[in-house]
Amino acid sequence: MRPFAYAAASSAGSAVAWVARGHGAEFIAGGTDMLQLLQERVREPAELIDITRLPLAEIAAGADGARLGALARMADVAGDPGIREYFPVVAEALLASASPQVRNMATIGGNLLQRTRCLYFRDVATPCNRREPGSGCRAQDGENRLNAILGGSPHCIAAYPGDLAVALVALDAEVIVQGPGGERRLPVERLHRVPGDTPHVETVLEPGDLITAVTIPASACARRSHYLKIRDRASFEFALTAAAVALDLDGGTIRQARVAAGGVATTPWRLRHVEEALAGRPLEANVLHEAAARSADGAEPRGRNAFKAALLPRTVERALRTVGGLA
């Protein structure tokens, strides 16, 4: 681990200004991902700015929507009665993440910005375009079982590893960002970037930008929602495939659907074509099956991750059937 300086931020404004100066400073909160990256020498900041003392841990959720402070702990959000009642897909995604010990430390903002678990990104002895631009992508023809089949490029197929962001994308959530130029709102769906030819640029955030909160709008879909995660073991494991689904029903008709996928793409992946195939259709098993079958449209499997193209539609269908009461 490279030595670094440390300072505790007294305000969001001072933290943003310090990191924006461009002297190699980075934010740290719960540190559950950052500490691993420091130990593996994947990240080597000159200074860490501790933001844990800032008043950004509020949790407010109800029929009118939700606001989650960026420093709210994952475990606290998952256990909040308002989240569990009005946004169950969020609670389920959080409880499917990591372990109880990690959830007691990790923050909402930090979870959204966690880095990929691609083996080559985390091994500094191997080339990785995401870690070292222009060095190559070993995952293309190497060990790629956990890598993406959607949203990749010849330069990178690293899968986005998180669960929470997938649920938030399905619910049209936004992040509130405080930066050097002031505060702005950004859809979670647009927070992460597909790799293209610049895989080292993972989000649209600029130097010094600090996520201060997440907001989730009130929605007729949100209360009838579910998160399903398929993985190799039941705890402390990343998704092979995952689905966040939400349905607005009018009797036996699907008025609206929200569907997003995890574990299969380079970003949290909204499945709008599946949503369109469901809207206005009867809530019947064959309708769910036909719509879910389109989940992997456009997939580009490589080597050991080809099974995901078959597993994803099954994951989406099972999640839809659960929400629709057809499981």
Long-range contacts (C-beta under 8 A, 24 or more apart in sequence): 1-38, 1-39, 1-41, 2-38, 2-41, 2-44, 4-38, 4-44, 4-45, 4-46, 4-47, 4-48, 5-46, 5-47, 5-48, 6-47, 6-48, 6-50, 7-47, 7-48, 7-49, 7-50, 8-49, 8-50, 8-52, 8-53, 9-49, 9-50, 9-51, 9-53, 9-54, 10-53, 11-54, 12-51, 12-54, 12-56, 12-178, 12-210, 12-212, 13-178, 15-49, 15-51, 15-54, 15-210, 16-178, 16-179, 16-180, 16-208, 16-209, 16-210, 17-180, 17-208, 18-49, 19-49, 19-207, 19-208, 19-210, 20-179, 20-180, 20-207, 20-208, 21-208, 22-207, 23-47, 25-49, 27-51, 27-210, 28-52, 29-70, 29-71, 29-107, 29-109, 29-110, 30-73, 30-105, 30-106, 30-107, 30-110, 31-105, 31-110, 32-98, 32-102, 32-105, 32-106, 32-110, 33-106, 33-110, 33-114, 33-115, 34-110, 37-115, 37-122, 40-122, 40-123, 40-124, 41-124, 42-115, 42-121, 42-122, 42-124, 42-131, 51-210, 56-109, 56-212, 56-213, 58-213, 59-83, 61-86, 61-87, 61-216, 62-86, 63-218, 64-218, 65-215, 65-216, 65-217, 65-218, 66-90, 66-214, 66-215, 66-216, 67-213, 67-214, 67-215, 67-216, 68-108, 68-213, 68-214, 68-215, 68-216, 69-108, 69-212, 69-213, 70-107, 70-108, 70-109, 70-110, 70-210, 70-211, 70-212, 70-213, 70-214, 71-107, 71-108, 71-109, 72-107, 72-108, 73-103, 73-104, 73-105, 73-106, 73-107, 73-108, 74-98, 74-102, 74-103, 74-104, 74-106, 74-107, 74-108, 74-111, 74-164, 75-100, 75-103, 75-104, 77-108, 78-103, 85-223, 86-222, 86-223, 87-171, 87-216, 87-222, 87-223, 87-225, 88-223, 88-225, 88-226, 89-167, 89-170, 89-171, 89-222, 89-225, 89-226, 89-227, 89-244, 89-245, 89-246, 90-164, 90-167, 90-168, 90-171, 90-216, 90-227, 92-167, 92-226, 92-227, 93-163, 93-164, 93-166, 93-167, 93-227, 93-229, 93-244, 94-163, 94-164, 96-163, 96-227, 96-229, 96-242, 97-162, 97-163, 97-164, 98-236, 99-235, 99-236, 102-236, 108-164, 108-214, 109-175, 109-210, 109-211, 109-212, 109-214, 111-162, 111-164, 111-165, 112-162, 112-164, 112-165, 112-168, 112-175, 112-188, 112-191, 112-211, 112-214, 113-203, 113-211, 114-161, 114-162, 115-161, 115-202, 116-158, 116-159, 116-160, 116-161, 117-146, 117-159, 117-161, 117-238, 118-146, 118-147, 118-157, 118-158, 118-159, 119-143, 119-146, 121-158, 129-155, 129-156, 129-195, 129-199, 129-200, 130-156, 130-158, 130-195, 130-199, 130-200, 130-202, 131-200, 132-200, 133-198, 133-199, 133-200, 137-199, 139-302, 140-302, 141-302, 141-303, 142-303, 143-304, 144-302, 144-303, 144-304, 144-305, 145-304, 145-305, 146-238, 146-240, 146-263, 146-305, 147-302, 147-305, 148-264, 148-265, 148-266, 148-305, 149-264, 149-265, 149-296, 149-299, 149-300, 149-301, 149-302, 149-305, 149-306, 149-308, 149-309, 149-312, 150-261, 150-264, 150-265, 150-266, 150-269, 150-296, 150-298, 150-299, 150-300, 151-194, 151-195, 151-265, 151-266, 151-267, 151-269, 152-194, 152-195, 152-266, 152-300, 152-302, 153-194, 153-195, 153-196, 153-197, 153-199, 155-195, 155-196, 155-197, 155-198, 155-199, 156-195, 156-199, 156-266, 157-195, 157-266, 157-302, 158-195, 158-199, 158-266, 159-263, 159-264, 159-265, 159-266, 160-192, 160-262, 160-265, 160-266, 160-267, 160-268, 161-238, 161-239, 161-263, 162-262, 162-268, 163-227, 163-229, 163-239, 163-242, 163-262, 165-191, 165-192, 165-262, 165-268, 166-227, 166-242, 166-244, 166-260, 166-261, 166-262, 166-268, 166-269, 167-225, 167-227, 167-244, 167-260, 168-214, 168-216, 168-268, 169-244, 169-260, 169-268, 169-269, 169-270, 170-225, 170-244, 170-245, 170-246, 170-258, 170-259, 170-260, 170-270, 171-216, 171-217, 171-219, 171-221, 171-222, 171-225, 171-244, 171-246, 171-258, 172-216, 172-217, 172-219, 172-258, 173-214, 173-215, 173-216, 173-217, 174-214, 174-215, 175-211, 175-213, 175-214, 175-215, 176-211, 176-212, 176-213, 176-214, 176-215, 177-205, 177-209, 177-210, 177-211, 177-212, 178-209, 178-210, 178-212, 179-205, 179-206, 179-208, 179-209, 179-210, 180-206, 180-208, 183-212, 185-215, 188-214, 188-268, 189-268, 189-270, 192-266, 192-267, 192-268, 193-267, 194-266, 194-267, 195-266, 219-246, 219-248, 219-258, 220-248, 220-255, 220-256, 221-246, 221-247, 221-248, 221-256, 221-257, 221-258, 222-246, 224-248, 224-249, 224-323, 225-258, 225-323, 226-319, 226-322, 226-323, 227-319, 228-315, 228-318, 228-319, 228-322, 229-262, 229-263, 230-263, 230-311, 230-315, 231-263, 238-263, 239-263, 240-307, 240-308, 240-311, 241-308, 241-311, 241-312, 241-315, 242-315, 243-295, 243-312, 243-315, 243-316, 243-318, 243-319, 243-320, 244-319, 245-316, 245-319, 245-320, 245-323, 246-323, 247-278, 247-283, 247-320, 247-323, 247-324, 249-283, 249-324, 252-282, 252-283, 252-284, 253-280, 253-281, 253-282, 253-283, 254-278, 254-279, 254-280, 254-281, 254-282, 254-283, 254-287, 254-324, 255-279, 255-280, 257-291, 257-320, 259-295, 259-316, 259-320, 261-295, 261-312, 261-315, 261-316, 263-308, 264-296, 264-299, 264-308, 264-312, 271-295, 271-316, 273-297, 274-316, 278-320, 283-324, 283-326, 284-326, 285-321, 285-326, 288-317, 288-320, 288-321, 288-324, 288-326, 289-317, 291-316, 291-320, 292-316, 292-317, 292-320, 293-317
